[in-house]
């Protein structure tokens, strides 16, 4: 069997951690090959070795039958290997064409020939059905389009082996479908694709074979047509995974948070939240559903004190908390798992231990007479790291060194440990693998069963349906409907989210 890529017994170490422990990956020409694993399993590290960003301690790389030493990305490019990174490497102020030719500019008489480059970009764009305007500025195009620019960058450099690192983490469902179409087109034109992911649905939809790695070790390679999501999940986490959310029916009690006639403006001065009314009760999980940009984020930021409310009121246990400072909101009894874990959830250069006490560091026993008590801080961190299965070399590791899933678990540990009366979970499982998702859903149900009020905001409809007890649908800054989770379905929610009306009583709830 001839492979376009063979990575044989690759070992890559970092201080205190073996990221890749003798992993073998073999990719056939013209296939879409999934690289599946939990957050922090070593997938991106392995691909960074293939792309020349890291040098392995052991093992060999064979490209089209020849053993190669890939010392840097330029060598990878010359071998026809291109990488579409999870975090885009684009210059916002440059046009699409300027970004694509950066470092590889066609010159005419010592000058950069932008016209020629734009024509070439347009030609490649049309050939692969990417439909990108070569003259648009990056800052003016959608995330999905920016990703296409990254793909074009690799094709412009002549890549025929493409590595996609978690390409759907930031895309809408429609953009995901379009990307799947693009990948199939690339393969039909003779390219080979390695897809780093932990989304089982996408593997089943688009991949030919799948190599699974768990905690840095290769578990095996399977034909996708001969497997199913349950088997892949079990290979990935080492046990059976429950895709449903096991919970007893909710026992809702008193109203904990009451939002009345709330108005919040967006940066353009338009009402993002428009005279909104909503009650959240103890002992239930209220799902907040809506298409992105309909005011969900602004509502949560207003409740948590991150954004100013123009008018209206927010009551917590009957007490006014409107426009309180975030620390006062926290002390009043609100926990917040924020939508953007890097911007609002963590100080990335602080240790995990320091991040775990960000909400309480000024209180006893973590602070005595204004001086931080580090033995207490790190003891607390050790306890929570163990309780919430945060996988980190130690409590002294900087937060930025952890995978996304483990960063998220640390935030959840911090917020849940304070046992707030009202817990807000905004996009709590975005970009996480099935094992981490299962554990986070379980935590939310535990908080509910302790009699807490939980607000779950998610763009994933199956998450909203599985975890929530009731679902509030937001459209253009208002709550347009509140439905019981077990009395609705994706079709009805989708209709409500687009501004449609609720199905009438007695109409069938078809899928």
Secondary structure in CASP SS format (residue, H / E / C, confidence):
PFRMAT SS
TARGET T0000
AUTHOR 0000-0000-0000
METHOD secondary structure of the structure
MODEL  1
X C 1.00
X C 1.00
X C 1.00
X C 1.00
X E 1.00
X E 1.00
X E 1.00
X E 1.00
X E 1.00
X E 1.00
X E 1.00
X E 1.00
X E 1.00
X E 1.00
X C 1.00
X C 1.00
X E 1.00
X E 1.00
X E 1.00
X E 1.00
X E 1.00
X E 1.00
X E 1.00
X E 1.00
X E 1.00
X E 1.00
X E 1.00
X C 1.00
X C 1.00
X C 1.00
X C 1.00
X E 1.00
X E 1.00
X E 1.00
X E 1.00
X E 1.00
X C 1.00
X C 1.00
X C 1.00
X C 1.00
X C 1.00
X C 1.00
X H 1.00
X H 1.00
X H 1.00
X H 1.00
X H 1.00
X H 1.00
X H 1.00
X H 1.00
X C 1.00
X C 1.00
X C 1.00
X C 1.00
X C 1.00
X C 1.00
X C 1.00
X E 1.00
X E 1.00
X E 1.00
X E 1.00
X E 1.00
X E 1.00
X C 1.00
X C 1.00
X E 1.00
X E 1.00
X E 1.00
X C 1.00
X C 1.00
X C 1.00
X C 1.00
X H 1.00
X H 1.00
X H 1.00
X H 1.00
X H 1.00
X H 1.00
X C 1.00
X C 1.00
X E 1.00
X E 1.00
X E 1.00
X E 1.00
X C 1.00
X C 1.00
X C 1.00
X C 1.00
X C 1.00
X C 1.00
X C 1.00
X C 1.00
X C 1.00
X C 1.00
X E 1.00
X H 1.00
X H 1.00
X H 1.00
X H 1.00
X H 1.00
X H 1.00
X C 1.00
X C 1.00
X C 1.00
X C 1.00
X C 1.00
X E 1.00
X E 1.00
X C 1.00
X C 1.00
X E 1.00
X E 1.00
X C 1.00
X H 1.00
X H 1.00
X H 1.00
X H 1.00
X H 1.00
X H 1.00
X H 1.00
X H 1.00
X H 1.00
X H 1.00
X H 1.00
X H 1.00
X H 1.00
X H 1.00
X C 1.00
X C 1.00
X C 1.00
X C 1.00
X C 1.00
X C 1.00
X C 1.00
X C 1.00
X C 1.00
X E 1.00
X H 1.00
X H 1.00
X H 1.00
X C 1.00
X C 1.00
X H 1.00
X H 1.00
X H 1.00
X H 1.00
X H 1.00
X H 1.00
X H 1.00
X H 1.00
X H 1.00
X H 1.00
X H 1.00
X H 1.00
X H 1.00
X H 1.00
X C 1.00
X C 1.00
X C 1.00
X C 1.00
X E 1.00
X E 1.00
X E 1.00
X E 1.00
X E 1.00
X C 1.00
X C 1.00
X C 1.00
X C 1.00
X C 1.00
X C 1.00
X C 1.00
X H 1.00
X H 1.00
X H 1.00
X H 1.00
X H 1.00
X H 1.00
X H 1.00
X H 1.00
X H 1.00
X H 1.00
X H 1.00
X H 1.00
X H 1.00
X H 1.00
X H 1.00
X H 1.00
X C 1.00
X C 1.00
X C 1.00
X E 1.00
X E 1.00
X E 1.00
X E 1.00
X E 1.00
X E 1.00
X C 1.00
X C 1.00
X H 1.00
X H 1.00
X H 1.00
X H 1.00
X H 1.00
X H 1.00
X H 1.00
X C 1.00
X C 1.00
X E 1.00
X E 1.00
X E 1.00
X E 1.00
X E 1.00
X E 1.00
X C 1.00
X C 1.00
X E 1.00
X E 1.00
X E 1.00
X E 1.00
X E 1.00
X E 1.00
X E 1.00
X H 1.00
X H 1.00
X H 1.00
X C 1.00
X C 1.00
X H 1.00
X H 1.00
X H 1.00
X H 1.00
X H 1.00
X H 1.00
X H 1.00
X H 1.00
X H 1.00
X C 1.00
X C 1.00
X C 1.00
X C 1.00
X C 1.00
X C 1.00
X C 1.00
X C 1.00
X C 1.00
X C 1.00
X C 1.00
X C 1.00
X C 1.00
X C 1.00
X C 1.00
X C 1.00
X C 1.00
X E 1.00
X E 1.00
X E 1.00
X E 1.00
X E 1.00
X E 1.00
X E 1.00
X E 1.00
X E 1.00
X E 1.00
X E 1.00
X C 1.00
X C 1.00
X C 1.00
X C 1.00
X C 1.00
X E 1.00
X E 1.00
X E 1.00
X E 1.00
X E 1.00
X E 1.00
X E 1.00
X E 1.00
X E 1.00
X E 1.00
X E 1.00
X C 1.00
X C 1.00
X E 1.00
X E 1.00
X E 1.00
X E 1.00
X E 1.00
X E 1.00
X C 1.00
X C 1.00
X C 1.00
X C 1.00
X C 1.00
X C 1.00
X H 1.00
X H 1.00
X H 1.00
X H 1.00
X H 1.00
X H 1.00
X H 1.00
X H 1.00
X C 1.00
X C 1.00
X C 1.00
X C 1.00
X C 1.00
X C 1.00
X C 1.00
X E 1.00
X E 1.00
X E 1.00
X E 1.00
X E 1.00
X E 1.00
X C 1.00
X C 1.00
X E 1.00
X E 1.00
X C 1.00
X C 1.00
X C 1.00
X C 1.00
X C 1.00
X H 1.00
X H 1.00
X H 1.00
X H 1.00
X H 1.00
X H 1.00
X H 1.00
X H 1.00
X E 1.00
X E 1.00
X E 1.00
X E 1.00
X C 1.00
X C 1.00
X C 1.00
X H 1.00
X H 1.00
X H 1.00
X H 1.00
X H 1.00
X C 1.00
X C 1.00
X C 1.00
X C 1.00
X C 1.00
X E 1.00
X H 1.00
X H 1.00
X H 1.00
X H 1.00
X H 1.00
X C 1.00
X C 1.00
X C 1.00
X C 1.00
X C 1.00
X C 1.00
X C 1.00
X C 1.00
X C 1.00
X C 1.00
X E 1.00
X E 1.00
X C 1.00
X C 1.00
X E 1.00
X E 1.00
X C 1.00
X H 1.00
X H 1.00
X H 1.00
X H 1.00
X H 1.00
X H 1.00
X H 1.00
X H 1.00
X H 1.00
X H 1.00
X H 1.00
X H 1.00
X H 1.00
X H 1.00
X C 1.00
X C 1.00
X C 1.00
X C 1.00
X C 1.00
X C 1.00
X C 1.00
X C 1.00
X C 1.00
X C 1.00
X E 1.00
X H 1.00
X H 1.00
X H 1.00
X C 1.00
X C 1.00
X H 1.00
X H 1.00
X H 1.00
X H 1.00
X H 1.00
X H 1.00
X H 1.00
X H 1.00
X H 1.00
X H 1.00
X H 1.00
X H 1.00
X H 1.00
X H 1.00
X C 1.00
X C 1.00
X C 1.00
X C 1.00
X E 1.00
X E 1.00
X E 1.00
X E 1.00
X E 1.00
X C 1.00
X C 1.00
X C 1.00
X C 1.00
X C 1.00
X C 1.00
X C 1.00
X H 1.00
X H 1.00
X H 1.00
X H 1.00
X H 1.00
X H 1.00
X H 1.00
X H 1.00
X H 1.00
X H 1.00
X H 1.00
X H 1.00
X H 1.00
X H 1.00
X H 1.00
X H 1.00
X C 1.00
X C 1.00
X C 1.00
X E 1.00
X E 1.00
X E 1.00
X E 1.00
X E 1.00
X C 1.00
X C 1.00
X C 1.00
X H 1.00
X H 1.00
X H 1.00
X H 1.00
X H 1.00
X H 1.00
X H 1.00
X C 1.00
X C 1.00
X E 1.00
X E 1.00
X E 1.00
X E 1.00
X E 1.00
X E 1.00
X C 1.00
X C 1.00
X E 1.00
X E 1.00
X E 1.00
X E 1.00
X E 1.00
X E 1.00
X E 1.00
X H 1.00
X H 1.00
X H 1.00
X C 1.00
X C 1.00
X H 1.00
X H 1.00
X H 1.00
X H 1.00
X H 1.00
X H 1.00
X H 1.00
X H 1.00
X C 1.00
X C 1.00
X C 1.00
X C 1.00
X C 1.00
X C 1.00
X C 1.00
X C 1.00
X C 1.00
X C 1.00
X C 1.00
X C 1.00
X C 1.00
X C 1.00
END
